[in-house]
């Protein structure tokens, strides 16, 4: 089982942006020393929720400071980026890192970010699917060419070109049935964020594996699960940090994506987000949704996290994990300490 570190860039402690950005970025270097297999950020813009607007630039810095850890864009949001530029940036970073790039792609879900880029949320499904196909072909061949509804690109040779195949190094965020189907048909590895009871996600995971095998003619790779992680030896301290930091993070996630807004109901390709809103307004309300969110992520003592992993493995089968230790206003010292504890006492069981 491969285990990575997800970098959040969530600044809820009121510290200067420069300080927070460098703290999370330096954790990528620590991730290599701790034995994580890969590391990388999510592309987000404009708010304290998460602020890493250029994963390629950030990972170029990490590539220069490390030598073995793989680098994942987890993920580049395709409707906000020209696919020709994505291919150029990906190939350049792959060269700089000596072939360590894993290209993760997503389509985004927050209206506030789409508005600033002048893109409609309703168009994201078609834009993503068209851009992803262009990028996958371009990274493999070094040639970009497109004549689709959203992208008109004359035949263009990318320089510097690719020096190794990207096969099995393409990842796609899959937070809806349409994204699951898209990932399987494109042949990408699926990534899913923990957002509640994993039993609810099992039908989509099964669908991905079956469709992938049917279309690609080979076994699907393991799902990647991105978790928020709280890890401490003292159960009382775990509870305190959950009430303080995880609660703050959950509120920020709900506000950023507007889970309580009805607009997702008009967008079938965002059914998972509509479900989150329904869960918050159903019996038990926001408190139940919050408890389900806690239950889906990795929170507890090292022993509890190992047990949680075993229970989840029985539900979803083979998976890889991306662990996000930095959120909710946790200090750098707290983030480092819990990542090190996780690496020392939990990761050996996951890899075993």
Residue frames as qw, qx, qy, qz and C-alpha x, y, z in Angstrom:
[[0.000, 0.888, 0.459, 0.000, 0.00, 0.00, 0.00],
 [0.412, 0.313, -0.007, 0.856, 1.37, 3.39, -1.01],
 [0.281, -0.800, -0.440, 0.295, 0.92, 6.30, 1.40],
 [0.374, 0.476, 0.103, 0.789, 1.30, 9.96, 0.45],
 [0.198, -0.499, -0.414, 0.735, 1.07, 13.34, 2.16],
 [0.166, 0.744, 0.484, 0.430, -1.51, 15.87, 0.97],
 [0.300, -0.124, -0.216, 0.921, -0.64, 19.52, 1.59],
 [0.034, 0.722, 0.684, -0.104, -3.59, 21.70, 2.56],
 [0.233, 0.204, 0.087, 0.947, -2.35, 25.32, 2.56],
 [0.330, -0.742, -0.516, -0.272, -5.27, 26.17, 4.82],
 [0.288, 0.217, -0.364, 0.859, -4.51, 29.31, 6.81],
 [0.463, -0.691, -0.443, -0.334, -6.93, 29.51, 9.73],
 [0.649, -0.424, -0.346, 0.529, -4.38, 30.57, 12.36],
 [0.005, 0.990, 0.132, -0.053, -4.14, 34.18, 11.21],
 [0.581, -0.477, 0.323, 0.576, -0.42, 33.97, 10.44],
 [0.220, 0.666, -0.332, -0.630, 1.10, 35.75, 7.40],
 [0.886, 0.403, 0.022, -0.229, 0.44, 33.99, 4.10],
 [0.450, 0.669, -0.585, 0.087, 4.14, 33.75, 3.34],
 [0.261, -0.432, 0.789, -0.351, 4.82, 31.94, 6.62],
 [0.782, 0.091, 0.488, -0.378, 1.95, 29.48, 6.18],
 [0.784, 0.564, -0.179, -0.189, 2.82, 28.78, 2.55],
 [0.335, 0.616, -0.694, 0.164, 6.43, 27.96, 3.37],
 [0.475, -0.308, 0.720, -0.401, 5.51, 25.85, 6.41],
 [0.867, 0.231, 0.334, -0.289, 3.29, 23.56, 4.35],
 [0.673, 0.659, -0.332, -0.052, 5.78, 23.50, 1.47],
 [0.039, 0.607, -0.757, 0.238, 8.63, 22.49, 3.79],
 [0.734, -0.130, 0.563, -0.356, 6.49, 19.60, 5.05],
 [0.865, 0.458, -0.115, -0.170, 6.89, 18.12, 1.56],
 [0.378, 0.615, -0.655, 0.226, 10.62, 17.80, 2.21],
 [0.394, -0.349, 0.713, -0.463, 9.95, 16.28, 5.63],
 [0.889, 0.148, 0.146, -0.407, 7.58, 13.80, 3.95],
 [0.729, 0.482, -0.484, 0.036, 10.49, 12.27, 2.06],
 [0.083, 0.480, -0.746, 0.454, 12.53, 11.94, 5.26],
 [0.595, -0.149, 0.540, -0.577, 9.56, 10.31, 7.02],
 [0.264, -0.059, 0.948, 0.171, 9.16, 7.67, 4.29],
 [0.572, 0.544, 0.368, -0.491, 6.01, 8.82, 2.47],
 [0.638, 0.204, 0.625, 0.400, 5.75, 7.63, -1.12],
 [0.254, 0.481, 0.391, 0.742, 4.43, 10.82, -2.70],
 [0.169, -0.562, -0.398, 0.705, 3.44, 14.36, -1.78],
 [0.159, 0.274, 0.429, 0.846, 1.57, 17.26, -3.28],
 [0.156, 0.275, 0.364, -0.876, -1.02, 20.04, -3.03],
 [0.302, 0.657, 0.688, 0.065, -4.50, 20.74, -4.30],
 [0.186, 0.246, 0.224, 0.924, -4.92, 23.78, -6.56],
 [0.140, -0.788, -0.589, 0.114, -7.05, 26.40, -4.79],
 [0.281, 0.384, 0.103, 0.874, -7.37, 30.16, -5.01],
 [0.123, -0.580, -0.180, -0.785, -8.36, 33.35, -3.22],
 [0.631, -0.633, -0.068, -0.443, -9.38, 32.26, 0.32],
 [0.287, -0.574, 0.695, -0.324, -8.09, 30.91, 3.65],
 [0.946, 0.010, 0.161, -0.281, -9.71, 27.56, 2.82],
 [0.823, -0.087, 0.372, 0.420, -6.64, 26.60, 0.79],
 [0.254, 0.934, -0.111, -0.226, -4.20, 28.73, -1.16],
 [0.513, -0.326, 0.623, 0.493, -1.80, 26.99, -3.50],
 [0.549, 0.680, 0.075, -0.480, -2.59, 28.59, -6.87],
 [0.569, 0.647, -0.478, -0.169, 0.29, 26.95, -8.79],
 [0.910, -0.301, 0.284, -0.021, 1.06, 23.33, -7.86],
 [0.839, 0.430, -0.037, 0.331, 3.60, 23.03, -10.69],
 [0.186, 0.782, -0.315, 0.505, 5.64, 25.93, -9.36],
 [0.607, -0.622, 0.363, -0.337, 5.43, 24.73, -5.78],
 [0.971, -0.078, 0.221, 0.045, 6.45, 21.17, -6.72],
 [0.650, 0.635, -0.211, 0.359, 9.39, 22.46, -8.75],
 [0.167, -0.749, 0.463, -0.443, 10.79, 23.86, -5.49],
 [0.833, -0.332, 0.384, -0.220, 10.17, 20.51, -3.79],
 [0.929, 0.349, -0.036, 0.119, 11.82, 18.63, -6.66],
 [0.392, 0.716, -0.391, 0.425, 15.03, 20.61, -6.08],
 [0.340, -0.604, 0.526, -0.492, 15.00, 19.82, -2.35],
 [0.830, -0.137, 0.482, -0.246, 14.28, 16.07, -2.61],
 [0.081, 0.483, -0.790, -0.370, 15.52, 13.08, -4.55],
 [0.011, -0.032, -0.994, -0.103, 13.18, 10.09, -4.27],
 [0.292, 0.439, 0.674, -0.517, 9.65, 11.07, -3.22],
 [0.206, 0.427, 0.681, 0.558, 7.11, 11.23, -6.05],
 [0.054, 0.237, 0.149, -0.958, 5.30, 14.52, -6.65],
 [0.116, 0.514, 0.829, 0.187, 1.54, 14.61, -7.21],
 [0.192, -0.115, -0.065, -0.972, -0.61, 17.50, -8.35],
 [0.133, -0.288, -0.943, 0.106, -3.60, 16.54, -6.27],
 [0.625, 0.356, 0.580, 0.383, -5.12, 18.17, -8.33],
 [0.065, -0.136, 0.294, 0.944, -4.79, 20.66, -11.19],
 [0.408, 0.550, 0.577, -0.445, -8.28, 22.01, -11.86],
 [0.434, 0.157, 0.639, 0.615, -8.69, 21.68, -15.62],
 [0.180, 0.819, 0.508, 0.198, -11.57, 24.14, -16.27],
 [0.207, -0.943, 0.010, 0.260, -9.33, 26.91, -14.89],
 [0.380, -0.572, 0.554, 0.471, -6.31, 26.00, -17.02],
 [0.613, 0.597, -0.331, -0.397, -5.48, 25.83, -20.71],
 [0.972, -0.086, 0.220, 0.019, -4.72, 22.16, -21.51],
 [0.693, 0.604, -0.186, 0.347, -1.79, 23.15, -23.74],
 [0.042, -0.748, 0.451, -0.485, -0.15, 24.93, -20.80],
 [0.816, -0.407, 0.325, -0.250, -0.88, 22.00, -18.46],
 [0.958, 0.218, 0.016, 0.186, 0.99, 19.65, -20.80],
 [0.428, 0.706, -0.302, 0.477, 3.93, 22.07, -21.03],
 [0.335, -0.691, 0.427, -0.477, 4.14, 22.55, -17.28],
 [0.934, -0.230, 0.226, -0.155, 3.75, 18.83, -16.56],
 [0.890, 0.347, -0.089, 0.284, 6.51, 17.80, -18.96],
 [0.222, 0.739, -0.368, 0.519, 8.85, 20.48, -17.64],
 [0.563, -0.584, 0.418, -0.410, 8.29, 19.42, -14.01],
 [0.995, -0.018, 0.096, -0.023, 8.74, 15.76, -14.97],
 [0.691, 0.525, -0.258, 0.426, 12.15, 16.62, -16.39],
 [0.071, -0.718, 0.399, -0.565, 13.14, 18.73, -13.39],
 [0.701, -0.426, 0.419, -0.390, 12.14, 15.91, -11.01],
 [0.062, 0.375, -0.909, -0.170, 13.71, 13.14, -13.09],
 [0.467, -0.101, -0.770, -0.422, 10.39, 11.49, -13.83],
 [0.113, -0.152, -0.828, 0.529, 8.78, 11.72, -10.39],
 [0.360, 0.037, 0.048, -0.931, 5.58, 13.55, -11.40],
 [0.108, 0.410, 0.906, -0.008, 2.13, 12.03, -10.89],
 [0.119, -0.124, -0.228, -0.958, -0.30, 14.25, -12.79],
 [0.035, 0.469, 0.821, -0.324, -3.52, 14.59, -10.80],
 [0.094, -0.209, -0.369, -0.901, -6.48, 16.36, -12.42],
 [0.055, 0.483, 0.764, -0.424, -9.81, 17.62, -11.07],
 [0.106, 0.562, 0.531, 0.625, -12.73, 19.77, -12.20],
 [0.018, 0.113, -0.300, 0.947, -13.40, 21.89, -9.10],
 [0.228, -0.545, -0.803, -0.083, -16.65, 22.52, -7.25],
 [0.208, -0.583, -0.395, 0.679, -16.57, 25.96, -5.59],
 [0.320, 0.830, 0.418, 0.185, -18.60, 28.67, -7.33],
 [0.193, -0.937, 0.077, 0.280, -16.42, 31.48, -5.92],
 [0.464, -0.411, 0.575, 0.534, -13.35, 30.13, -7.71],
 [0.457, 0.422, 0.684, 0.381, -15.20, 29.49, -10.97],
 [0.129, 0.938, 0.312, -0.075, -16.64, 33.01, -10.96],
 [0.253, -0.824, 0.273, 0.427, -13.23, 34.66, -10.69],
 [0.385, -0.213, 0.723, 0.533, -11.96, 32.65, -13.66],
 [0.445, 0.373, -0.196, -0.790, -15.04, 33.46, -15.70],
 [0.293, 0.061, -0.917, -0.262, -16.06, 29.81, -16.00],
 [0.698, -0.253, -0.027, -0.670, -19.50, 28.34, -15.30],
 [0.432, -0.277, 0.814, -0.272, -19.78, 25.46, -12.84],
 [0.806, 0.314, 0.350, -0.360, -22.38, 23.88, -15.12],
 [0.664, 0.667, -0.311, -0.130, -19.81, 23.59, -17.94],
 [0.279, -0.682, 0.674, -0.054, -17.15, 21.85, -15.83],
 [0.827, -0.006, 0.559, -0.053, -18.04, 18.26, -16.75],
 [0.760, 0.619, 0.160, 0.113, -17.63, 18.77, -20.51],
 [0.164, 0.907, -0.368, 0.122, -14.62, 21.05, -20.09],
 [0.522, -0.556, 0.644, -0.054, -12.85, 18.56, -17.85],
 [0.859, 0.136, 0.492, 0.035, -13.49, 15.52, -20.04],
 [0.645, 0.750, 0.023, 0.146, -12.29, 17.29, -23.18],
 [0.007, 0.878, -0.450, 0.162, -9.23, 18.82, -21.51],
 [0.687, -0.430, 0.583, -0.057, -8.24, 15.57, -19.76],
 [0.880, 0.319, 0.331, 0.120, -8.23, 13.62, -23.02],
 [0.441, 0.857, -0.154, 0.215, -6.07, 16.31, -24.65],
 [0.260, -0.800, 0.508, -0.186, -3.64, 16.35, -21.72],
 [0.839, -0.206, 0.503, -0.005, -3.29, 12.56, -21.46],
 [0.812, 0.501, 0.198, 0.223, -2.47, 12.32, -25.16],
 [0.252, 0.911, -0.209, 0.250, -0.17, 15.35, -25.06],
 [0.466, -0.710, 0.518, -0.107, 1.88, 14.12, -22.10],
 [0.867, -0.048, 0.488, 0.093, 2.35, 10.74, -23.76],
 [0.731, 0.489, 0.325, 0.349, 3.20, 11.90, -27.28],
 [0.367, -0.381, 0.082, 0.845, 4.49, 15.45, -26.86],
 [0.002, -0.232, -0.525, -0.819, 1.88, 16.60, -29.42],
 [0.179, 0.465, 0.602, -0.624, -1.17, 18.68, -28.52],
 [0.139, -0.076, -0.559, -0.814, -4.00, 19.08, -30.99],
 [0.144, 0.409, 0.796, -0.422, -7.71, 19.70, -30.38],
 [0.235, -0.141, -0.383, -0.882, -10.91, 20.63, -32.15],
 [0.196, -0.420, -0.864, 0.197, -13.60, 20.27, -29.48],
 [0.145, -0.847, -0.464, -0.215, -16.46, 22.37, -28.18],
 [0.423, -0.891, -0.050, 0.159, -14.23, 24.06, -25.60],
 [0.470, -0.623, 0.424, 0.460, -10.71, 23.77, -27.00],
 [0.718, 0.691, 0.050, 0.062, -9.35, 24.70, -30.43],
 [0.431, -0.715, 0.459, 0.304, -5.61, 24.00, -30.58],
 [0.688, 0.621, -0.343, -0.153, -3.65, 23.61, -33.82],
 [0.958, -0.025, -0.164, 0.234, -1.20, 20.72, -33.97],
 [0.072, -0.897, 0.349, -0.260, 1.60, 21.80, -31.61],
 [0.814, 0.086, -0.475, 0.323, 4.82, 20.04, -30.65],
 [0.528, -0.846, 0.014, -0.074, 5.73, 20.56, -26.99],
 [0.660, 0.372, -0.380, 0.531, 9.30, 21.45, -26.11],
 [0.029, 0.391, -0.918, -0.059, 10.87, 20.14, -24.01],
 [0.736, -0.039, -0.463, -0.492, 9.09, 16.93, -24.90],
 [0.856, -0.406, 0.191, -0.258, 8.36, 13.85, -22.80],
 [0.210, 0.586, -0.782, 0.025, 11.22, 11.52, -21.94],
 [0.000, -0.002, -0.985, 0.170, 9.19, 8.69, -20.36],
 [0.316, -0.421, -0.713, -0.464, 5.64, 7.39, -20.43],
 [0.313, -0.258, 0.354, -0.843, 2.93, 8.78, -18.17],
 [0.705, -0.193, -0.595, -0.334, 1.07, 5.47, -18.20],
 [0.684, -0.437, -0.546, 0.205, -0.04, 4.71, -14.63],
 [0.356, -0.189, -0.275, 0.873, 0.95, 8.26, -13.58],
 [0.212, -0.319, -0.277, -0.881, -2.40, 9.95, -14.28],
 [0.109, -0.339, -0.810, 0.467, -4.85, 10.51, -11.43],
 [0.201, -0.422, -0.389, -0.794, -8.37, 11.95, -11.45],
 [0.217, 0.013, 0.595, -0.774, -10.53, 13.28, -8.60],
 [0.340, -0.252, -0.788, -0.446, -13.79, 11.33, -8.57],
 [0.116, 0.101, 0.616, -0.773, -16.40, 12.85, -6.27],
 [0.631, 0.297, 0.152, -0.700, -19.46, 11.97, -8.38],
 [0.800, 0.191, 0.568, -0.001, -20.78, 9.06, -10.47],
 [0.617, 0.787, 0.021, 0.004, -19.99, 10.96, -13.67],
 [0.012, 0.831, -0.555, 0.034, -16.38, 11.52, -12.55],
 [0.659, -0.258, 0.705, -0.039, -16.05, 7.83, -11.64],
 [0.793, 0.468, 0.389, 0.021, -17.21, 6.84, -15.12],
 [0.373, 0.904, -0.209, 0.014, -14.95, 9.44, -16.74],
 [0.291, -0.702, 0.650, -0.004, -11.90, 8.20, -14.82],
 [0.752, -0.024, 0.658, 0.015, -12.50, 4.58, -15.77],
 [0.711, 0.650, 0.266, 0.049, -12.96, 5.43, -19.46],
 [0.233, 0.916, -0.319, 0.072, -9.86, 7.67, -19.54],
 [0.878, 0.099, -0.376, 0.278, -7.80, 5.02, -17.74],
 [0.064, 0.640, -0.412, 0.645, -6.79, 7.25, -14.83],
 [0.394, -0.180, -0.788, 0.438, -6.31, 6.26, -11.19],
 [0.317, -0.733, -0.397, -0.452, -9.25, 7.50, -9.12],
 [0.251, 0.074, -0.529, 0.807, -8.83, 9.80, -6.11],
 [0.401, -0.664, -0.504, -0.379, -11.60, 10.41, -3.60],
 [0.019, -0.419, 0.457, -0.784, -11.73, 12.69, -0.54],
 [0.241, -0.309, -0.872, 0.292, -13.18, 11.31, 2.70],
 [0.239, -0.230, -0.043, -0.942, -16.56, 12.97, 3.12],
 [0.714, -0.214, 0.171, -0.644, -18.58, 10.64, 5.31],
 [0.793, -0.135, 0.568, -0.171, -19.52, 6.99, 5.75],
 [0.021, 0.450, -0.756, -0.474, -17.45, 4.97, 3.28],
 [0.410, 0.255, 0.875, -0.044, -20.22, 2.44, 2.88],
 [0.431, 0.753, 0.278, -0.412, -22.04, 5.06, 0.78],
 [0.201, 0.743, -0.472, -0.429, -19.12, 5.20, -1.67],
 [0.522, -0.177, 0.824, 0.126, -18.78, 1.44, -2.23],
 [0.672, 0.554, 0.489, -0.053, -21.19, 1.29, -5.24],
 [0.359, 0.909, -0.170, -0.126, -19.17, 3.97, -7.06],
 [0.258, -0.635, 0.716, 0.133, -15.88, 2.25, -6.23],
 [0.644, 0.104, 0.757, 0.048, -17.22, -1.05, -7.59],
 [0.577, 0.767, 0.257, -0.113, -18.53, 0.73, -10.70],
 [0.092, 0.873, -0.437, -0.194, -15.11, 2.29, -11.29],
 [0.402, -0.398, 0.814, 0.134, -13.32, -1.04, -11.06],
 [0.648, 0.339, 0.681, -0.003, -15.78, -2.86, -13.31],
 [0.481, 0.861, 0.106, -0.127, -15.87, -0.11, -15.94],
 [0.081, -0.801, 0.553, 0.213, -12.09, 0.31, -15.90],
 [0.500, -0.202, 0.829, 0.150, -11.50, -3.40, -16.45],
 [0.623, 0.545, 0.560, -0.034, -14.09, -3.57, -19.22],
 [0.374, 0.923, -0.008, -0.094, -12.81, -0.49, -21.09],
 [0.022, -0.833, 0.549, 0.069, -9.07, -0.73, -20.40],
 [0.890, 0.224, -0.392, -0.063, -8.76, -4.51, -20.52],
 [0.501, 0.213, -0.654, 0.526, -6.78, -4.68, -17.28],
 [0.473, -0.580, -0.599, 0.285, -7.35, -4.56, -13.54],
 [0.054, -0.916, -0.085, -0.389, -8.08, -1.11, -12.11],
 [0.390, 0.316, -0.535, 0.680, -5.40, 0.46, -9.91],
 [0.322, -0.475, -0.686, 0.447, -6.17, 1.00, -6.21],
 [0.096, -0.904, -0.299, -0.290, -8.37, 3.96, -5.32],
 [0.361, 0.179, -0.381, 0.833, -6.52, 6.84, -3.66],
 [0.372, -0.784, -0.493, -0.055, -8.30, 8.10, -0.53],
 [0.235, 0.453, -0.249, 0.823, -7.42, 11.57, 0.76],
 [0.547, -0.620, -0.550, 0.118, -7.97, 11.87, 4.52],
 [0.142, -0.780, 0.282, -0.540, -7.72, 14.64, 7.05],
 [0.768, -0.087, -0.575, 0.268, -5.62, 13.08, 9.80],
 [0.348, -0.753, 0.328, -0.452, -5.43, 13.78, 13.53],
 [0.865, 0.007, -0.471, 0.172, -2.94, 11.48, 15.25],
 [0.133, -0.672, 0.482, -0.546, -1.89, 11.65, 18.90],
 [0.368, 0.075, -0.892, 0.250, -0.96, 9.13, 21.58],
 [0.087, 0.183, 0.659, -0.725, -3.43, 10.65, 24.08],
 [0.024, 0.523, 0.804, 0.283, -7.11, 9.99, 23.37],
 [0.117, -0.801, -0.409, 0.421, -8.13, 13.06, 25.38],
 [0.141, -0.539, 0.285, 0.780, -5.87, 15.25, 23.22],
 [0.118, 0.185, 0.796, 0.564, -7.35, 13.69, 20.08],
 [0.036, -0.722, -0.691, 0.019, -10.81, 14.70, 21.31],
 [0.164, -0.762, -0.127, 0.614, -9.66, 18.22, 22.14],
 [0.148, -0.327, 0.514, 0.779, -8.04, 18.72, 18.75],
 [0.098, 0.406, 0.831, 0.367, -11.10, 17.33, 17.01],
 [0.070, -0.816, -0.535, 0.209, -13.36, 19.81, 18.79],
 [0.181, -0.760, 0.076, 0.619, -10.95, 22.68, 18.11],
 [0.079, -0.473, 0.575, 0.663, -9.25, 22.12, 14.77],
 [0.147, 0.192, 0.901, 0.360, -11.32, 19.54, 12.90],
 [0.131, 0.729, 0.620, -0.258, -14.54, 21.39, 13.68],
 [0.029, 0.755, -0.109, -0.646, -13.06, 24.62, 12.35],
 [0.105, -0.252, 0.764, 0.585, -11.87, 22.85, 9.21],
 [0.183, 0.419, 0.882, 0.113, -15.27, 21.22, 8.60],
 [0.133, 0.809, 0.370, -0.436, -17.01, 24.58, 8.87],
 [0.016, -0.635, 0.397, 0.662, -14.55, 26.06, 6.38],
 [0.158, 0.009, 0.891, 0.426, -15.10, 23.19, 3.92],
 [0.176, 0.614, 0.763, -0.097, -18.88, 23.54, 4.17],
 [0.093, 0.834, 0.128, -0.529, -18.69, 27.29, 3.60],
 [0.117, -0.472, 0.586, 0.648, -16.20, 27.09, 0.75],
 [0.025, 0.087, 0.891, 0.446, -18.26, 24.58, -1.24],
 [0.460, -0.027, 0.033, -0.887, -21.63, 25.94, -0.04],
 [0.086, -0.083, -0.993, -0.007, -22.92, 22.53, 0.97],
 [0.169, 0.462, 0.686, -0.536, -26.09, 24.10, 2.34],
 [0.301, 0.419, -0.209, -0.831, -26.89, 25.86, -0.94],
 [0.760, 0.311, 0.519, -0.238, -29.49, 24.21, -3.22],
 [0.404, 0.716, -0.351, -0.448, -27.53, 25.02, -6.39],
 [0.115, -0.346, 0.915, 0.169, -25.94, 21.56, -6.57],
 [0.562, 0.300, 0.716, -0.284, -29.41, 20.02, -7.02],
 [0.583, 0.739, 0.058, -0.333, -29.51, 21.58, -10.50],
 [0.285, 0.697, -0.645, -0.133, -26.13, 20.05, -11.41],
 [0.979, -0.085, -0.039, -0.181, -26.43, 16.24, -11.70],
 [0.754, 0.382, -0.404, 0.351, -22.67, 15.82, -12.10],
 [0.060, 0.451, -0.554, 0.697, -22.23, 17.22, -8.55],
 [0.716, -0.410, -0.437, -0.358, -24.57, 14.73, -6.86],
 [0.657, -0.163, -0.556, 0.482, -22.13, 14.01, -4.01],
 [0.124, 0.094, -0.254, 0.955, -22.18, 17.67, -2.97],
 [0.522, -0.333, -0.259, -0.742, -25.97, 17.73, -3.14],
 [0.759, -0.288, -0.583, 0.026, -25.96, 14.68, -0.89],
 [0.424, -0.036, -0.478, 0.768, -23.79, 16.51, 1.66],
 [0.211, -0.203, 0.043, -0.955, -26.31, 19.34, 1.71],
 [0.703, -0.304, -0.438, -0.471, -29.22, 16.93, 2.12],
 [0.683, -0.169, -0.623, 0.341, -27.41, 15.16, 4.95],
 [0.214, 0.050, -0.374, 0.901, -26.95, 18.46, 6.76],
 [0.398, -0.135, -0.002, -0.907, -30.64, 19.33, 6.53],
 [0.673, -0.195, -0.659, -0.274, -32.06, 15.84, 7.24],
 [0.760, -0.616, -0.160, -0.128, -32.74, 14.27, 10.61],
 [0.789, -0.365, -0.026, 0.493, -29.88, 15.13, 12.90],
 [0.186, 0.982, 0.022, -0.035, -28.93, 18.05, 10.69],
 [0.355, 0.808, -0.423, 0.206, -25.48, 19.55, 10.53],
 [0.482, -0.593, 0.606, -0.221, -24.35, 17.73, 13.68],
 [0.901, 0.064, 0.428, -0.030, -24.95, 14.32, 12.09],
 [0.693, 0.701, -0.079, 0.149, -23.22, 15.41, 8.88],
 [0.017, -0.823, 0.515, -0.239, -20.26, 16.54, 10.98],
 [0.689, -0.371, 0.602, -0.155, -20.12, 13.22, 12.88],
 [0.900, 0.355, 0.248, 0.040, -20.27, 11.30, 9.58],
 [0.443, 0.832, -0.273, 0.191, -17.43, 13.46, 8.28],
 [0.333, -0.685, 0.615, -0.204, -15.34, 12.68, 11.35],
 [0.844, -0.093, 0.516, -0.117, -16.06, 8.98, 10.97],
 [0.819, 0.567, 0.066, 0.055, -14.91, 8.96, 7.35],
 [0.317, 0.812, -0.410, 0.267, -11.52, 10.53, 8.03],
 [0.768, 0.017, -0.524, 0.368, -8.53, 9.28, 10.03],
 [0.229, -0.700, 0.252, -0.629, -8.82, 10.58, 13.59],
 [0.888, -0.432, -0.094, -0.124, -7.47, 8.85, 16.69],
 [0.515, -0.648, 0.545, 0.132, -4.51, 7.30, 18.42],
 [0.190, 0.479, -0.777, -0.362, -2.08, 5.29, 16.25],
 [0.204, 0.054, 0.973, -0.095, -3.79, 2.07, 17.32],
 [0.449, 0.562, 0.506, -0.476, -7.21, 3.44, 16.44],
 [0.377, 0.670, -0.327, -0.550, -6.00, 4.59, 13.01],
 [0.037, 0.271, -0.936, -0.220, -4.66, 1.12, 12.22],
 [0.293, 0.316, 0.863, -0.265, -8.02, -0.35, 13.25],
 [0.419, 0.670, 0.159, -0.592, -9.87, 2.25, 11.16],
 [0.245, 0.534, -0.648, -0.484, -7.75, 1.34, 8.15],
 [0.091, -0.042, 0.994, 0.053, -8.49, -2.37, 8.57],
 [0.370, 0.505, 0.660, -0.416, -12.24, -1.72, 8.80],
 [0.395, 0.704, -0.102, -0.581, -12.15, 0.49, 5.71],
 [0.074, 0.403, -0.835, -0.367, -10.05, -2.01, 3.77],
 [0.259, 0.206, 0.938, -0.099, -12.72, -4.63, 4.39],
 [0.395, 0.678, 0.407, -0.467, -15.30, -2.23, 2.91],
 [0.419, 0.823, -0.131, -0.361, -13.48, -0.80, -0.11],
 [0.935, 0.225, 0.093, 0.259, -10.67, -3.27, -0.85],
 [0.669, -0.035, 0.064, 0.740, -7.23, -2.16, -2.04],
 [0.100, 0.966, 0.174, 0.163, -6.59, 1.55, -1.73],
 [0.544, 0.183, -0.226, 0.787, -3.80, 4.06, -1.34],
 [0.309, -0.824, -0.413, 0.233, -3.87, 6.93, 1.13],
 [0.305, 0.521, -0.052, 0.796, -3.08, 10.64, 0.93],
 [0.475, -0.604, -0.525, 0.365, -2.86, 12.05, 4.47],
 [0.097, 0.711, 0.039, 0.695, -3.47, 15.75, 5.12],
 [0.566, -0.357, -0.542, 0.509, -2.07, 16.74, 8.53],
 [0.208, -0.141, -0.113, 0.961, -2.27, 20.54, 8.20],
 [0.188, -0.545, -0.566, -0.589, -5.70, 22.13, 8.67],
 [0.476, -0.719, -0.498, -0.090, -7.96, 24.01, 11.03],
 [0.148, -0.907, 0.202, -0.337, -5.24, 26.27, 12.43],
 [0.915, -0.315, 0.011, 0.251, -2.88, 23.57, 13.72],
 [0.130, -0.888, 0.378, 0.229, 0.60, 24.97, 14.29],
 [0.587, 0.578, -0.563, -0.060, 3.59, 23.80, 12.27],
 [0.083, -0.418, 0.842, -0.331, 4.94, 22.04, 15.36],
 [0.677, 0.067, 0.564, -0.468, 1.67, 20.16, 15.84],
 [0.791, 0.510, -0.136, -0.309, 1.49, 19.24, 12.15],
 [0.381, 0.578, -0.718, 0.073, 5.07, 17.95, 12.12],
 [0.292, -0.304, 0.811, -0.406, 4.63, 15.97, 15.35],
 [0.764, 0.171, 0.460, -0.419, 1.49, 14.16, 14.27],
 [0.729, 0.575, -0.309, -0.206, 2.89, 13.43, 10.79],
 [0.195, 0.537, -0.799, 0.188, 6.02, 11.94, 12.38],
 [0.498, -0.128, 0.730, -0.450, 3.94, 9.88, 14.82],
 [0.825, 0.384, 0.136, -0.393, 1.78, 8.63, 11.95],
 [0.580, 0.620, -0.524, -0.071, 4.87, 7.76, 9.89],
 [0.011, 0.459, -0.837, 0.299, 6.49, 5.89, 12.80],
 [0.324, -0.024, 0.839, -0.437, 3.52, 4.01, 14.25],
 [0.677, 0.425, 0.374, -0.470, 0.76, 3.82, 11.64],
 [0.517, 0.655, -0.387, -0.392, 2.41, 3.77, 8.23],
 [0.012, -0.369, 0.927, 0.063, 4.34, 0.50, 8.80],
 [0.463, 0.230, 0.802, -0.299, 1.00, -1.27, 9.35],
 [0.585, 0.657, 0.099, -0.465, -0.50, 0.30, 6.19],
 [0.356, 0.647, -0.618, -0.270, 2.49, -0.64, 4.07],
 [0.206, -0.243, 0.942, -0.103, 2.59, -4.10, 5.62]]
